[in-house]
Amino acid sequence: MTEEYTDIYYYTDDYEDQLCHKEEVVKVGSILIPLFFTAVVVLSCIGNILVLVLLALSKSLRCLTNVFIVNLALSDLLFTFGLPFWASYYISGWTFGEIGCKAVKFFFYAGFYSSVLFLTLMTVQRYMAVVHPLSDWDRCRGLSVSPFIIWILSGTVALLGSLHSKVMIESGSEYCEYGSVEWKSGIVYFQNAFFFIAFVIMGYCYGSMLRTITKSQTNKIRKTVRLIFCIALVFFIGWAPYNIVMFLKSLTIHPFSDCEVSVRLDYAYYASRMIAFSHCCINPAILVFVDARFCKNLRQISRRFCFV
């Protein structure tokens, strides 16, 4: 999730006296990203606030699944909080000072890490319910404190990153970035490893669930299998391209240091980031289709308000 600044002039490795012009890349980013982030912010706020209000009205927070859903919605809202600042950043540069840089970085990354962790934990919980339905896993006391553990871990990692962020000036523009190349590279590799581990866990859980559901004789088998496959596919499509492109951009070896390749990676970075960042407004929609009780409560409360 590194917000890497795209230089208008970029020195190539082969010809240090030549410049790689990126005005067009910056222009495209300054138009598309603010518009896209604005739409994501609106949809995310509507969807996640609706989730919180719905669960509050249904008074079903004693259910562990709903506790995870509430925390996931809060994570997505926290992640959404940083998007307007990044949208403004692409229009006029960073204008919120160094304290604002550190604060936005903290909320942004705390929302990102906690969101992925809650999604992973919810996947594990669903795996235990399908593959090991007779276990007492849901009654484990550790699960009741798991949201606190996730918030502490996410906050700690986000704080470490935000403390090493600063406002830097290049080509006459200010931007919020990590203070050293080592920290920037370290964050990239950590996020790649974090995504890979989360995806492996989710992939294993969904694979086991598919095998279990396939063996069972139920009328809704095709719908359930299709639904589980779509969840894993959406997660992978959303984050895999972004993490791959982010890793390639961190490389300084040939051919990734060439001007033409660098420009193409910048465009790919913009596109993959917009897809990945939209997860905060997609998660509420996924929850509606995944959780049957959640969907039922939504219909009941909708009918209640329709008749008021």
Helices and strands as residue ranges (DSSP letters): E 9-11, E 19-21, H 23-58, H 64-92, H 97-131, G 137-139, H 141-163, E 165-170, E 173-178, H 181-215, H 221-249, H 259-277, H 279-290, H 292-306
